[in-house]
Amino acid sequence: MPLDDAYANAAYIEGAETYPPKWAAAASAFRQGLGPRAELGLSYGPSDRQVFDFFNVEGVSRGTLIFVHGGYWKAFDHSYWSHLAAGAMASGWSVALPGYDLCPQVRISEITRQIAMAVTKIADRSVDPIVLAGHSAGGHLVSRMMDPLVLPEPVRRRIERVAPISPVADLAPLLETSMNEILNLDADEVTAESVTNMAPPQEALVKIWVGGDERPVFLEQADAQAKAWGVGQVIVPGKHHFDVIEALEEPESDLVRFLTRQ
C-alpha cells in the first residue's frame, strides 16, 4: 500500500527489536518494586483486556496520571509500560495504566469507548485532579477523551492537562496502509475518530510531544493536531518514536513537569 513505509517506525529505528523486551523487563521490575502499592488487573469492563493497573504514591496523592499505551490499536497491552509511571510518582502523583481490546476484534471507535469507561472508573477512585498522557495510538485515545460526547461532563472537567505523545491525529492516511486490513477503518469512522476534526477542548491545557527523529508523518500528525486545536507542541531533538516516551520516567523532564504542574 502507498503509505506502508511512511508509517513504519521499527524499520527506521536501530535495534528496534530490542525495545519490547526491554520495556517488559523494566515494567515488571518497577511493579515488583512497588509491592502492595501496585494494584494490578482492576476490571473496568467485561473482557479480559478491559483492566487497569493502579500505582499508589506514598502519602497523600496530588492527583492521578492516566497513561494510555500505543501499538496502532492492534498490539501490546498496558503491562509493558509500568516503568513510565516513575516520573509522575516521584512528583507525588498516582498513576493508572488501562488496557483495552485490540483490532480486529474491535473497531477503533469501540476502543475509544473502552478508554472512556476506564477513565471514568479510575476517576471514581478519588476527587483528585486527573491528567492524561498517551503514546502514538494512545495519543489519539487520550485526545478523544476531550470530546464532550465521549466522557461524562463531570469526569471530563476534572482533566486538567493532556499530553498526546507522537499522536495519530488524522486517521485518513491509514486507509492507504496494509494495517487497515486489521483496523477496518472506513470513511465514516475516519471522520468520527480523527482528532483533527474535533473542536478544540476548552477545559484542559494540552501540549503535544513528538521526537525530532521520528518518521516525517508523525511530525506532520503532531503539527496537524497542534494547528487544529490551537495548542503548543514540543519537538524533542534526537528522539525517535520508541524512546520519546522515556521522558515519563524522569521527574525533572519537561514532559513530567508539564503534566504535574511543576
C-alpha positions as a printed Julia matrix, in Angstrom:
262×3 Matrix{Float64}:
   0.0    0.0    0.0
   1.24   3.55  -0.76
   1.78   4.69   2.84
   3.09   1.49   4.44
   6.66   2.75   4.55
   5.66   6.19   5.83
   4.07   4.68   8.95
   6.74   2.01   9.51
   8.57   3.01  12.68
  10.62  -0.07  13.56
  12.27  -0.26  10.15
  13.95   3.1   10.79
  14.99   2.62  14.44
  18.31   0.92  15.16
  17.81  -2.09  17.43
  14.04  -1.74  17.25
  13.53  -5.41  18.06
  15.22  -4.95  21.45
  12.75  -2.37  22.73
   9.69  -4.53  23.57
  11.65  -6.99  25.75
  13.42  -4.05  27.46
  10.07  -2.38  28.13
   8.59  -5.59  29.52
  11.55  -6.22  31.82
  11.66  -2.65  33.12
   7.9   -2.65  33.68
   7.99  -5.93  35.6
  10.81  -4.75  37.84
   9.0   -1.48  38.52
   5.81  -3.26  39.57
   7.73  -5.61  41.85
   9.45  -2.65  43.46
   6.12  -1.06  44.36
   4.94  -4.13  46.27
   1.42  -3.67  47.68
   1.2   -0.13  46.29
   0.67  -1.71  42.86
  -2.95  -2.76  42.38
  -2.99  -4.95  39.28
  -5.7   -6.12  36.89
  -8.57  -4.0   38.19
 -11.61  -4.54  35.98
 -13.5   -1.74  34.27
 -15.33  -3.76  31.59
 -16.4   -7.27  30.58
 -13.38  -8.54  28.62
 -10.06  -9.82  29.99
  -8.2   -6.86  28.48
 -10.53  -4.25  29.97
  -8.49  -3.84  33.14
  -6.16  -1.24  34.58
  -3.21  -1.19  36.94
  -3.18   1.5   39.64
   0.04   2.6   41.33
  -0.4    4.41  44.64
   2.11   7.0   45.81
   3.31   7.04  49.37
   1.43   9.62  51.41
  -1.24  11.94  50.01
  -1.58  11.89  46.23
  -1.57  15.17  44.3
  -3.71  13.61  41.58
  -3.77  10.78  39.05
  -1.94  10.46  35.75
  -3.62   8.07  33.32
  -1.26   6.76  30.63
  -2.67   5.01  27.53
  -0.29   2.86  25.51
   0.19   2.72  21.76
   0.71  -0.07  19.22
  -1.51   1.14  16.35
  -4.6   -0.07  18.26
  -3.55  -3.64  17.4
  -0.56  -4.55  19.59
   0.8   -4.6   23.15
  -1.02  -4.24  26.44
  -0.72  -1.98  29.46
   1.78  -4.23  31.27
   4.68  -3.13  29.02
   4.68   0.44  30.29
   4.56   0.36  34.11
   8.01   1.96  34.46
   6.79   5.08  32.69
   4.94   5.9   35.91
   8.24   6.69  37.68
   8.42  10.4   36.9
   4.89  11.28  37.95
   5.06   9.12  41.07
   8.3   10.82  42.15
   6.34  14.08  41.83
   3.59  12.87  44.14
   1.05  11.63  41.58
  -0.64   8.26  41.47
  -0.61   6.58  38.06
  -3.14   4.35  36.27
  -2.47   2.36  33.1
  -5.52   0.93  31.34
  -5.55  -1.88  28.81
  -8.08  -2.29  26.01
  -9.26  -4.76  23.4
  -7.37  -4.68  20.11
  -8.25  -4.51  16.44
  -9.51  -6.51  14.58
 -11.59  -7.92  17.44
 -12.98  -4.42  17.95
 -13.01  -1.18  15.98
 -11.12   1.95  16.97
 -14.37   3.65  17.92
 -15.02   0.85  20.42
 -11.53   1.28  21.88
 -12.33   4.97  22.4
 -15.44   3.93  24.34
 -13.42   1.47  26.39
 -10.85   4.08  27.39
 -13.69   6.41  28.36
 -15.03   3.65  30.61
 -11.57   3.17  32.11
 -11.04   6.88  32.74
 -14.46   7.09  34.4
 -13.74   4.08  36.61
 -10.33   5.47  37.59
 -11.85   8.87  38.32
 -14.34   7.23  40.68
 -11.46   6.28  43.0
 -10.87   9.85  44.17
 -11.78  13.52  43.84
  -8.25  14.49  42.84
  -7.25  16.17  39.55
  -6.64  13.96  36.53
  -4.04  14.36  33.8
  -3.75  12.25  30.66
  -0.8   11.1   28.56
  -0.81   8.66  25.67
   1.7    7.48  23.1
   1.02   7.01  19.37
  -2.42   5.35  19.18
  -2.65   6.18  22.88
  -2.09   9.83  21.97
  -5.15   9.59  19.77
  -7.15   7.93  22.53
  -6.38  10.46  25.26
  -7.16  13.26  22.82
 -10.55  11.7   22.09
 -11.36  11.98  25.8
 -11.72  15.73  25.23
 -14.81  15.16  23.05
 -17.9   16.2   25.06
 -19.75  13.17  23.64
 -17.15  10.67  24.88
 -16.74  11.26  28.62
 -19.33  12.26  31.22
 -19.0   16.0   31.76
 -18.09  15.79  35.48
 -15.19  13.48  34.63
 -14.02  15.5   31.64
 -13.96  18.69  33.7
 -11.56  17.09  36.18
  -8.96  16.56  33.44
  -6.52  19.42  33.82
  -3.75  18.59  31.36
  -3.29  16.31  28.36
  -0.03  15.28  26.67
  -0.51  13.37  23.41
   2.92  11.93  22.55
   3.56  11.2   18.85
  -0.21  11.03  18.29
  -2.0    9.7   15.23
  -4.44  12.57  14.98
  -5.73  12.21  11.41
  -6.75   8.64  10.61
  -7.39   9.18   6.9
  -3.85   8.23   5.77
  -4.22   4.84   7.45
  -6.76   3.9    4.79
  -3.76   3.7    2.46
  -1.78   1.26   4.61
  -1.88  -2.51   4.9
  -2.66  -2.0    8.59
  -6.2   -1.23   7.6
  -6.76  -4.93   6.92
  -6.65  -5.16  10.74
  -8.01  -1.74  11.71
 -11.02  -1.99   9.36
 -11.35   1.76   9.11
 -13.9    3.21   6.74
 -14.62   6.8    5.73
 -17.28   7.33   8.39
 -15.08   6.11  11.22
 -12.14   8.15   9.96
 -14.31  11.26  10.12
 -15.72  10.46  13.55
 -12.45   9.35  15.18
  -9.91  11.78  13.72
  -8.79  14.18  16.43
  -8.19  16.88  13.82
 -11.96  17.01  13.25
 -12.72  17.69  16.92
 -13.49  21.07  18.39
 -10.54  22.28  20.49
 -11.0   21.42  24.17
 -11.96  24.29  26.43
 -11.2   22.98  29.92
  -7.83  21.19  29.76
  -4.4   22.51  28.91
  -2.99  20.45  26.02
   0.57  20.23  24.74
   1.78  17.77  22.11
   5.15  15.97  22.22
   6.95  14.36  19.28
  10.51  13.21  18.66
  12.62  15.2   16.24
  13.96  11.98  14.66
  10.55  10.41  14.09
   9.2    9.48  10.7
   8.08  12.64   8.84
   4.43  11.62   9.0
   4.5   11.7   12.81
   5.9   15.21  12.78
   3.12  16.09  10.35
   0.48  14.42  12.52
   1.62  16.28  15.64
   1.66  19.57  13.77
  -1.8   18.91  12.31
  -3.29  18.36  15.77
  -1.48  21.36  17.24
  -2.84  23.61  14.48
  -6.36  22.15  14.57
  -6.58  22.63  18.32
  -4.53  25.82  18.59
  -2.15  24.27  21.16
   1.6   24.13  21.62
   3.9   21.31  20.66
   7.37  20.22  21.72
   9.71  18.64  19.18
  12.32  16.73  21.2
  15.71  16.72  19.44
  17.33  13.35  18.86
  14.35  11.25  19.95
  12.54   8.7   17.8
   9.16   7.01  18.14
  10.35   4.4   20.62
  12.44   6.5   23.01
  10.49   9.78  23.1
   8.35   8.28  25.89
  11.36   7.75  28.17
  10.91  11.3   29.48
   7.96   9.99  31.51
  10.45   8.18  33.75
  12.21  11.41  34.74
  10.55  13.68  37.33
  12.52  16.71  36.08
  11.76  16.22  32.38
   9.77  18.93  30.65
   7.05  16.37  29.92
   6.58  15.31  33.53
   6.86  18.9   34.75
   4.08  19.86  32.34
   1.81  17.03  33.48
   2.43  17.52  37.19
   2.31  21.35  37.14
   5.85  21.85  38.43
